[in-house]
């Protein structure tokens, strides 16, 4: 009787061991991005109150609309990155009675900190270049719509604000490599930014 029990037990264990195990999901993967070589060219158009260097894989497009309204002045531009489906919106304002420096800086702060609902944190890095360019570079963590922003000024006449947006869901994990790559370009733009005489 014992051999029969052992035989049945062995058959039961073998058939149980041969049953397929539960489904194990694979970790989520992301597309590989081949980044272009870092090369820059000069934006120094006549009539614009600023100049800077921008990547050769980007395009400068004049911004004519601001939320379906006419742009405040003719010096608003976008630095478009077609390869990454993104752009840096750049708005320029003249510092003066209508736009005091305090108001402009406060507006930049408010626009950046609107992202706190989705942000994990916001780091502020001070901007000070030999070209009389001062300001803050904001690095917004988490799934914020615009993770990289800055404002730059000479504190007297010029004020320039930039914000990077992707035309994709703001998934911080999948956009992180492109954000890091384009952040370097934004810093290069800021470090080469020069004001023109009024």
TIKEKE-94585 format. One record per residue: residue number from 1; residue in three letters; x, y, z of N, C-alpha, C in turn; chain. Coordinates in Angstrom, 2 decimals. Example, Ala and Ser with C-alpha at 12.3 -4.5 7.8 and 13.67 -1.06 7.14 Angstrom:
! TIKEKE-94585
ATOM,pos,code,nx,ny,nz,cax,cay,caz,cx,cy,cz,unit
ATOM,1,ALA,13.19,-5.69,7.80,12.30,-4.50,7.80,13.20,-3.30,7.80,A;
ATOM,2,SER,12.85,-2.25,7.08,13.67,-1.06,7.14,12.90,0.03,7.87,A;
***
This chain:
! TIKEKE-94585
ATOM,pos,code,nx,ny,nz,cax,cay,caz,cx,cy,cz,unit
ATOM,1,UNK,0.81,-1.18,0.00,0.00,0.00,0.00,0.87,1.26,0.00,A;
ATOM,2,UNK,1.96,1.19,0.75,2.86,2.34,0.79,3.43,2.69,-0.57,A;
ATOM,3,UNK,3.87,1.72,-1.37,4.41,2.08,-2.68,3.37,2.78,-3.55,A;
ATOM,4,UNK,2.12,2.41,-3.44,1.07,3.05,-4.24,0.90,4.50,-3.78,A;
ATOM,5,UNK,0.94,4.73,-2.49,0.79,6.10,-1.96,1.98,6.96,-2.42,A;
ATOM,6,UNK,3.18,6.37,-2.34,4.37,7.11,-2.79,4.30,7.42,-4.29,A;
ATOM,7,UNK,3.81,6.44,-5.05,3.67,6.65,-6.49,2.66,7.77,-6.79,A;
ATOM,8,UNK,1.50,7.72,-6.14,0.48,8.76,-6.35,0.99,10.14,-5.91,A;
ATOM,9,UNK,1.69,10.18,-4.82,2.26,11.43,-4.32,3.28,11.99,-5.32,A;
ATOM,10,UNK,4.10,11.11,-5.88,5.10,11.53,-6.88,4.42,12.06,-8.13,A;
ATOM,11,UNK,3.33,11.38,-8.57,2.59,11.84,-9.76,1.96,13.21,-9.50,A;
ATOM,12,UNK,1.37,13.39,-8.32,0.75,14.68,-7.96,1.80,15.79,-7.93,A;
ATOM,13,UNK,2.95,15.53,-7.33,4.02,16.55,-7.26,4.55,16.88,-8.66,A;
ATOM,14,UNK,4.70,15.88,-9.51,5.20,16.14,-10.87,4.22,16.97,-11.67,A;
ATOM,15,UNK,2.94,16.63,-11.58,1.96,17.41,-12.35,1.81,18.83,-11.79,A;
ATOM,16,UNK,1.92,18.98,-10.48,1.84,20.33,-9.88,3.05,21.16,-10.28,A;
ATOM,17,UNK,4.20,20.50,-10.37,5.43,21.22,-10.72,5.44,21.63,-12.19,A;
ATOM,18,UNK,4.70,20.94,-13.04,4.69,21.25,-14.46,3.66,22.31,-14.84,A;
ATOM,19,UNK,2.84,22.74,-13.90,1.85,23.77,-14.20,2.57,25.10,-14.46,A;
ATOM,20,UNK,2.09,25.88,-15.42,2.74,27.17,-15.68,2.59,28.10,-14.49,A;
ATOM,21,UNK,3.65,28.81,-14.23,3.64,29.78,-13.12,2.85,31.01,-13.55,A;
ATOM,22,UNK,2.53,31.88,-12.59,1.80,33.11,-12.86,2.60,34.04,-13.77,A;
ATOM,23,UNK,1.90,34.97,-14.39,2.52,35.93,-15.30,3.41,36.90,-14.54,A;
ATOM,24,UNK,4.63,37.08,-15.02,5.55,38.04,-14.43,5.75,39.19,-15.43,A;
ATOM,25,UNK,5.27,40.39,-15.09,5.41,41.50,-16.05,6.85,41.95,-16.19,A;
ATOM,26,UNK,7.18,42.38,-17.39,8.51,42.93,-17.64,8.52,44.39,-17.20,A;
ATOM,27,UNK,9.66,44.88,-16.75,9.72,46.31,-16.38,9.49,47.18,-17.61,A;
ATOM,28,UNK,8.92,48.36,-17.37,8.64,49.29,-18.46,9.95,49.77,-19.08,A;
ATOM,29,UNK,9.99,49.78,-20.39,11.17,50.26,-21.09,10.87,51.55,-21.84,A;
ATOM,30,UNK,11.89,52.28,-22.16,11.74,53.54,-22.89,12.58,53.49,-24.15,A;
ATOM,31,UNK,12.19,54.30,-25.13,12.92,54.36,-26.38,14.33,54.87,-26.15,A;
ATOM,32,UNK,15.23,54.34,-26.91,16.61,54.84,-26.87,16.67,56.11,-27.70,A;
ATOM,33,UNK,17.35,57.11,-27.17,17.48,58.38,-27.87,18.94,58.56,-28.24,A;
ATOM,34,UNK,19.19,58.78,-29.54,20.54,59.09,-29.99,20.67,60.60,-30.04,A;
ATOM,35,UNK,21.53,61.13,-29.20,21.68,62.58,-29.10,22.69,63.09,-30.12,A;
ATOM,36,UNK,22.40,64.24,-30.72,23.36,64.81,-31.67,24.57,65.40,-30.95,A;
ATOM,37,UNK,25.61,65.65,-31.73,26.82,66.25,-31.20,26.52,67.70,-30.82,A;
ATOM,38,UNK,27.08,68.15,-29.71,26.88,69.53,-29.25,27.68,70.49,-30.12,A;
ATOM,39,UNK,26.96,71.27,-30.91,27.55,72.34,-31.72,26.60,73.53,-31.65,A;
ATOM,40,UNK,27.16,74.73,-31.68,26.34,75.92,-31.51,26.60,76.95,-32.61,A;
ATOM,41,UNK,25.58,77.79,-32.83,25.70,78.91,-33.76,25.14,80.15,-33.09,A;
ATOM,42,UNK,25.44,81.30,-33.65,25.08,82.58,-33.04,23.74,83.09,-33.54,A;
ATOM,43,UNK,22.88,83.49,-32.61,21.67,84.24,-32.94,22.00,85.70,-32.65,A;
ATOM,44,UNK,22.10,86.49,-33.69,22.44,87.91,-33.54,21.74,88.69,-34.64,A;
ATOM,45,UNK,20.41,88.65,-34.61,19.61,89.29,-35.65,19.53,90.79,-35.43,A;
ATOM,46,UNK,19.55,91.57,-36.51,19.39,93.03,-36.38,18.03,93.37,-35.76,A;
ATOM,47,UNK,18.05,94.36,-34.89,16.81,94.81,-34.27,16.49,94.12,-32.96,A;
ATOM,48,UNK,17.11,92.97,-32.70,16.86,92.27,-31.44,17.79,92.82,-30.35,A;
ATOM,49,UNK,17.27,93.01,-29.13,18.09,93.61,-28.06,19.00,92.62,-27.34,A;
ATOM,50,UNK,19.18,91.44,-27.90,20.02,90.42,-27.28,20.60,89.52,-28.35,A;
ATOM,51,UNK,21.66,88.81,-27.98,22.24,87.77,-28.83,22.65,86.61,-27.93,A;
ATOM,52,UNK,22.77,85.42,-28.52,23.17,84.24,-27.76,23.52,83.13,-28.74,A;
ATOM,53,UNK,24.14,82.08,-28.23,24.43,80.90,-29.04,23.39,79.84,-28.74,A;
ATOM,54,UNK,22.97,79.12,-29.80,21.99,78.05,-29.66,22.43,76.85,-30.51,A;
ATOM,55,UNK,21.91,75.67,-30.25,22.38,74.46,-30.93,22.07,74.46,-32.43,A;
ATOM,56,UNK,22.91,73.81,-33.20,22.70,73.70,-34.64,21.50,72.81,-34.97,A;
ATOM,57,UNK,21.09,71.97,-34.03,19.94,71.09,-34.25,18.63,71.74,-33.78,A;
ATOM,58,UNK,18.67,73.06,-33.53,17.47,73.80,-33.13,17.16,74.87,-34.18,A;
ATOM,59,UNK,15.93,75.35,-34.16,15.49,76.43,-35.05,14.96,77.58,-34.22,A;
ATOM,60,UNK,15.20,78.79,-34.68,14.63,79.97,-34.04,13.40,80.38,-34.84,A;
ATOM,61,UNK,12.28,80.49,-34.14,11.02,80.88,-34.78,10.45,82.06,-34.01,A;
ATOM,62,UNK,10.10,83.11,-34.73,9.51,84.29,-34.08,8.15,83.92,-33.52,A;
ATOM,63,UNK,7.90,84.29,-32.27,6.63,83.98,-31.61,5.69,85.16,-31.82,A;
ATOM,64,UNK,4.58,84.93,-32.51,3.65,86.02,-32.81,2.42,85.99,-31.92,A;
ATOM,65,UNK,2.17,84.87,-31.25,0.99,84.75,-30.40,1.38,84.37,-28.99,A;
ATOM,66,UNK,0.65,84.90,-28.03,0.82,84.56,-26.63,-0.56,84.23,-26.09,A;
ATOM,67,UNK,-0.86,82.92,-25.95,-2.18,82.46,-25.55,-3.25,83.08,-26.45,A;
ATOM,68,UNK,-3.07,82.95,-27.76,-4.00,83.45,-28.78,-4.12,84.97,-28.83,A;
ATOM,69,UNK,-3.29,85.68,-28.11,-3.25,87.14,-28.19,-1.92,87.53,-28.84,A;
ATOM,70,UNK,-1.86,88.73,-29.37,-0.64,89.18,-30.02,0.48,89.29,-28.98,A;
ATOM,71,UNK,1.69,88.90,-29.36,2.84,88.99,-28.46,3.07,90.44,-28.07,A;
ATOM,72,UNK,3.57,90.63,-26.86,3.75,91.99,-26.31,4.70,92.84,-27.13,A;
ATOM,73,UNK,5.73,92.22,-27.69,6.70,92.97,-28.51,7.28,92.03,-29.57,A;
ATOM,74,UNK,8.00,92.57,-30.53,8.49,91.73,-31.64,9.72,90.88,-31.31,A;
ATOM,75,UNK,10.17,90.86,-30.06,11.41,90.16,-29.72,11.16,88.84,-29.01,A;
ATOM,76,UNK,9.92,88.36,-29.03,9.61,87.05,-28.45,9.91,85.99,-29.49,A;
ATOM,77,UNK,10.66,84.97,-29.08,11.03,83.89,-30.00,10.87,82.55,-29.31,A;
ATOM,78,UNK,10.91,81.50,-30.12,10.94,80.12,-29.62,12.17,79.44,-30.18,A;
ATOM,79,UNK,12.87,78.72,-29.34,13.97,77.87,-29.79,13.38,76.47,-29.90,A;
ATOM,80,UNK,13.15,76.01,-31.12,12.47,74.73,-31.35,13.48,73.61,-31.57,A;
ATOM,81,UNK,13.18,72.47,-30.96,14.00,71.26,-31.09,13.13,70.19,-31.74,A;
ATOM,82,UNK,13.03,70.17,-33.09,12.13,69.22,-33.76,12.43,67.76,-33.44,A;
ATOM,83,UNK,13.69,67.45,-33.27,14.10,66.07,-33.00,13.57,65.56,-31.65,A;
ATOM,84,UNK,13.33,66.50,-30.73,12.87,66.14,-29.39,11.42,66.57,-29.14,A;
ATOM,85,UNK,10.76,67.09,-30.17,9.37,67.52,-30.05,9.19,68.48,-28.87,A;
ATOM,86,UNK,10.06,69.49,-28.82,10.05,70.42,-27.70,10.49,71.80,-28.16,A;
ATOM,87,UNK,10.28,72.78,-27.29,10.75,74.13,-27.58,10.94,74.91,-26.29,A;
ATOM,88,UNK,11.82,75.89,-26.36,12.01,76.84,-25.27,11.31,78.13,-25.70,A;
ATOM,89,UNK,10.27,78.47,-24.96,9.55,79.73,-25.20,10.34,80.84,-24.53,A;
ATOM,90,UNK,10.71,81.86,-25.30,11.51,82.95,-24.76,10.76,84.27,-24.95,A;
ATOM,91,UNK,10.47,84.91,-23.82,9.77,86.19,-23.86,10.68,87.28,-23.31,A;
ATOM,92,UNK,10.78,88.35,-24.07,11.64,89.48,-23.70,10.77,90.67,-23.31,A;
ATOM,93,UNK,11.19,91.38,-22.28,10.50,92.59,-21.86,11.52,93.66,-21.53,A;
ATOM,94,UNK,11.14,94.90,-21.79,11.97,96.04,-21.44,11.65,96.41,-20.00,A;
ATOM,95,UNK,12.68,96.52,-19.17,12.48,96.92,-17.78,12.21,98.41,-17.76,A;
ATOM,96,UNK,11.17,98.82,-17.07,10.81,100.25,-17.01,9.62,100.45,-16.10,A;
ATOM,97,UNK,8.95,101.58,-16.29,7.81,101.90,-15.43,6.68,100.88,-15.58,A;
ATOM,98,UNK,6.38,100.49,-16.81,5.30,99.53,-17.04,5.66,98.13,-16.53,A;
ATOM,99,UNK,6.92,97.76,-16.68,7.41,96.46,-16.23,8.59,96.66,-15.28,A;
ATOM,100,UNK,8.29,96.88,-14.02,9.38,97.04,-13.06,10.10,95.70,-12.89,A;
ATOM,101,UNK,11.36,95.75,-12.53,12.14,94.54,-12.36,11.53,93.65,-11.29,A;
ATOM,102,UNK,11.08,94.25,-10.19,10.45,93.46,-9.12,9.22,92.71,-9.63,A;
ATOM,103,UNK,8.40,93.37,-10.44,7.19,92.74,-10.98,7.57,91.58,-11.90,A;
ATOM,104,UNK,8.56,91.80,-12.78,8.97,90.75,-13.72,9.53,89.54,-12.99,A;
ATOM,105,UNK,10.35,89.77,-11.97,10.93,88.66,-11.21,9.82,87.93,-10.44,A;
ATOM,106,UNK,8.89,88.68,-9.88,7.76,88.08,-9.17,6.90,87.25,-10.12,A;
ATOM,107,UNK,6.69,87.74,-11.34,5.92,86.98,-12.35,6.63,85.68,-12.69,A;
ATOM,108,UNK,7.96,85.72,-12.86,8.73,84.51,-13.16,8.60,83.50,-12.02,A;
ATOM,109,UNK,8.66,84.00,-10.78,8.52,83.14,-9.61,7.14,82.48,-9.61,A;
ATOM,110,UNK,6.08,83.27,-9.84,4.71,82.74,-9.84,4.52,81.70,-10.94,A;
ATOM,111,UNK,5.02,82.01,-12.15,4.86,81.07,-13.26,5.57,79.75,-12.97,A;
ATOM,112,UNK,6.73,79.81,-12.38,7.47,78.59,-12.07,6.78,77.81,-10.96,A;
ATOM,113,UNK,6.36,78.50,-9.92,5.79,77.81,-8.77,4.33,77.40,-8.97,A;
ATOM,114,UNK,3.75,77.70,-10.14,2.45,77.13,-10.49,2.56,75.62,-10.67,A;
ATOM,115,UNK,3.78,75.14,-10.92,4.02,73.72,-11.16,4.14,72.91,-9.86,A;
ATOM,116,UNK,3.98,73.56,-8.71,4.18,72.84,-7.45,3.17,71.72,-7.23,A;
ATOM,117,UNK,2.01,71.78,-7.89,1.03,70.69,-7.75,1.59,69.37,-8.26,A;
ATOM,118,UNK,2.37,69.42,-9.34,2.93,68.21,-9.93,4.42,68.02,-9.60,A;
ATOM,119,UNK,5.04,69.04,-9.05,6.49,69.00,-8.83,6.85,68.24,-7.56,A;
ATOM,120,UNK,7.98,67.53,-7.62,8.55,66.90,-6.42,9.38,67.91,-5.64,A;
ATOM,121,UNK,9.86,68.91,-6.32,10.68,69.96,-5.72,11.16,70.91,-6.79,A;
ATOM,122,UNK,11.57,72.10,-6.37,12.07,73.10,-7.30,13.40,73.61,-6.78,A;
ATOM,123,UNK,14.45,73.43,-7.59,15.78,73.94,-7.25,16.02,75.23,-8.01,A;
ATOM,124,UNK,16.57,76.21,-7.32,16.92,77.49,-7.94,18.43,77.62,-7.97,A;
ATOM,125,UNK,18.97,77.86,-9.16,20.41,78.04,-9.32,20.64,79.47,-9.82,A;
ATOM,126,UNK,21.51,80.17,-9.14,21.77,81.57,-9.47,22.54,81.70,-10.79,A;
ATOM,127,UNK,22.18,82.70,-11.56,22.86,83.01,-12.83,23.65,84.29,-12.65,A;
ATOM,128,UNK,24.94,84.25,-12.92,25.81,85.43,-12.92,26.89,85.18,-13.97,A;
ATOM,129,UNK,26.87,85.94,-15.06,27.88,85.74,-16.10,28.68,87.02,-16.27,A;
ATOM,130,UNK,29.84,86.95,-16.90,30.65,88.14,-17.14,29.98,89.14,-18.10,A;
ATOM,131,UNK,28.91,88.71,-18.80,28.22,89.57,-19.76,27.12,90.41,-19.12,A;
ATOM,132,UNK,27.18,90.60,-17.79,26.17,91.37,-17.07,24.79,90.72,-17.18,A;
ATOM,133,UNK,24.77,89.40,-17.06,23.52,88.64,-17.08,23.36,88.00,-15.70,A;
ATOM,134,UNK,22.23,88.32,-15.06,21.94,87.81,-13.72,20.53,87.24,-13.72,A;
ATOM,135,UNK,20.27,86.32,-12.81,18.92,85.76,-12.73,18.91,84.44,-11.99,A;
ATOM,136,UNK,17.90,83.63,-12.31,17.75,82.31,-11.70,17.40,81.28,-12.75,A;
ATOM,137,UNK,17.93,80.07,-12.57,17.59,78.92,-13.40,16.82,77.97,-12.50,A;
ATOM,138,UNK,15.60,77.63,-12.90,14.73,76.75,-12.10,14.76,75.34,-12.67,A;
ATOM,139,UNK,14.97,74.37,-11.78,14.90,72.96,-12.17,13.75,72.34,-11.38,A;
ATOM,140,UNK,12.66,72.08,-12.10,11.44,71.58,-11.47,11.42,70.06,-11.56,A;
ATOM,141,UNK,11.40,69.39,-10.42,11.39,67.93,-10.40,9.98,67.38,-10.48,A;
ATOM,142,UNK,9.85,66.13,-10.93,8.55,65.48,-11.01,7.92,65.63,-12.38,A;
ATOM,143,UNK,6.61,65.40,-12.43,5.88,65.40,-13.70,5.32,66.78,-14.04,A;
ATOM,144,UNK,6.12,67.81,-13.91,5.68,69.17,-14.22,5.72,69.39,-15.72,A;
ATOM,145,UNK,4.86,70.28,-16.21,4.78,70.55,-17.64,6.07,71.18,-18.16,A;
ATOM,146,UNK,6.69,72.04,-17.37,7.94,72.69,-17.77,8.97,72.49,-16.66,A;
ATOM,147,UNK,9.91,71.59,-16.89,10.87,71.23,-15.85,12.10,72.12,-15.81,A;
ATOM,148,UNK,12.35,72.88,-16.87,13.52,73.76,-16.92,13.07,75.16,-17.33,A;
ATOM,149,UNK,13.37,76.15,-16.49,12.98,77.53,-16.76,14.07,78.45,-16.25,A;
ATOM,150,UNK,14.10,79.66,-16.79,15.05,80.65,-16.29,14.52,82.05,-16.55,A;
ATOM,151,UNK,15.07,82.99,-15.82,14.93,84.40,-16.20,16.31,85.02,-16.09,A;
ATOM,152,UNK,16.58,85.96,-16.98,17.88,86.63,-17.03,17.64,88.12,-17.24,A;
ATOM,153,UNK,18.47,88.94,-16.61,18.31,90.38,-16.69,19.64,91.08,-16.47,A;
ATOM,154,UNK,19.70,92.36,-16.88,20.84,93.20,-16.53,20.47,94.11,-15.36,A;
ATOM,155,UNK,19.25,93.96,-14.86,18.70,94.70,-13.72,18.34,96.15,-14.04,A;
ATOM,156,UNK,18.57,96.60,-15.27,18.29,98.00,-15.62,17.35,98.11,-16.82,A;
ATOM,157,UNK,17.69,97.45,-17.94,16.93,97.61,-19.18,16.30,96.31,-19.69,A;
ATOM,158,UNK,17.01,95.20,-19.56,16.64,93.97,-20.25,16.14,92.88,-19.30,A;
ATOM,159,UNK,15.17,92.11,-19.80,14.64,90.96,-19.05,14.24,89.90,-20.08,A;
ATOM,160,UNK,14.72,88.67,-19.89,14.42,87.57,-20.79,14.05,86.35,-19.96,A;
ATOM,161,UNK,12.93,85.73,-20.31,12.48,84.52,-19.60,12.38,83.38,-20.59,A;
ATOM,162,UNK,12.83,82.19,-20.18,12.75,81.00,-21.04,12.14,79.84,-20.27,A;
ATOM,163,UNK,11.33,79.03,-20.98,10.71,77.85,-20.37,10.67,76.72,-21.39,A;
ATOM,164,UNK,11.17,75.56,-21.01,11.23,74.39,-21.89,9.95,73.57,-21.74,A;
ATOM,165,UNK,9.32,73.28,-22.88,8.12,72.44,-22.91,8.31,71.33,-23.94,A;
ATOM,166,UNK,7.81,70.14,-23.60,7.77,69.01,-24.53,6.33,68.82,-24.96,A;
ATOM,167,UNK,6.13,68.43,-26.22,4.80,68.12,-26.71,4.55,66.63,-26.51,A;
ATOM,168,UNK,4.50,66.26,-25.23,4.30,64.87,-24.81,3.81,64.91,-23.38,A;
ATOM,169,UNK,3.19,63.83,-22.90,2.79,63.81,-21.49,4.02,64.05,-20.60,A;
ATOM,170,UNK,3.89,64.86,-19.55,5.06,65.20,-18.72,5.47,64.08,-17.78,A;
ATOM,171,UNK,5.95,62.98,-18.35,6.42,61.84,-17.56,7.92,62.06,-17.29,A;
ATOM,172,UNK,8.22,62.39,-16.06,9.60,62.76,-15.70,10.60,61.65,-16.02,A;
ATOM,173,UNK,10.22,60.39,-15.83,11.15,59.29,-16.07,11.52,59.18,-17.55,A;
ATOM,174,UNK,10.52,59.22,-18.42,10.80,59.05,-19.85,11.44,60.28,-20.46,A;
ATOM,175,UNK,11.16,61.47,-19.92,11.72,62.71,-20.49,13.08,63.07,-19.88,A;
ATOM,176,UNK,13.46,62.41,-18.81,14.68,62.79,-18.08,15.93,62.87,-18.97,A;
ATOM,177,UNK,16.22,61.90,-19.85,17.43,62.02,-20.67,17.40,63.25,-21.58,A;
ATOM,178,UNK,16.23,63.54,-22.17,16.12,64.70,-23.06,16.16,66.01,-22.28,A;
ATOM,179,UNK,15.55,66.02,-21.09,15.61,67.22,-20.27,17.04,67.55,-19.87,A;
ATOM,180,UNK,17.78,66.52,-19.50,19.18,66.72,-19.10,20.00,67.24,-20.29,A;
ATOM,181,UNK,19.78,66.65,-21.46,20.50,67.06,-22.66,20.18,68.51,-23.02,A;
ATOM,182,UNK,18.89,68.87,-23.01,18.49,70.23,-23.40,18.78,71.25,-22.30,A;
ATOM,183,UNK,18.87,70.80,-21.07,19.26,71.72,-19.99,20.66,72.27,-20.25,A;
ATOM,184,UNK,21.56,71.42,-20.73,22.91,71.88,-21.07,22.85,72.97,-22.13,A;
ATOM,185,UNK,21.95,72.80,-23.11,21.82,73.81,-24.17,21.24,75.11,-23.62,A;
ATOM,186,UNK,20.30,75.00,-22.68,19.74,76.20,-22.07,20.80,76.94,-21.27,A;
ATOM,187,UNK,21.64,76.21,-20.56,22.73,76.86,-19.82,23.72,77.51,-20.78,A;
ATOM,188,UNK,23.99,76.85,-21.90,24.89,77.45,-22.88,24.30,78.76,-23.42,A;
ATOM,189,UNK,23.00,78.74,-23.70,22.31,79.94,-24.16,22.46,81.07,-23.14,A;
ATOM,190,UNK,22.21,80.76,-21.87,22.30,81.77,-20.80,23.73,82.28,-20.66,A;
ATOM,191,UNK,24.71,81.38,-20.70,26.11,81.78,-20.51,26.67,82.58,-21.68,A;
ATOM,192,UNK,26.04,82.48,-22.85,26.51,83.25,-24.02,25.60,84.44,-24.30,A;
ATOM,193,UNK,24.56,84.63,-23.49,23.62,85.73,-23.69,24.32,87.07,-23.49,A;
ATOM,194,UNK,24.10,87.97,-24.45,24.65,89.33,-24.36,23.55,90.32,-24.67,A;
ATOM,195,UNK,23.55,91.44,-23.95,22.59,92.50,-24.18,23.16,93.48,-25.19,A;
ATOM,196,UNK,22.29,94.06,-26.00,22.71,95.11,-26.94,22.31,96.45,-26.38,A;
ATOM,197,UNK,23.07,97.47,-26.74,22.80,98.82,-26.24,21.43,99.29,-26.69,A;
ATOM,198,UNK,20.78,100.01,-25.81,19.44,100.56,-26.14,19.55,101.74,-27.08,A;
***
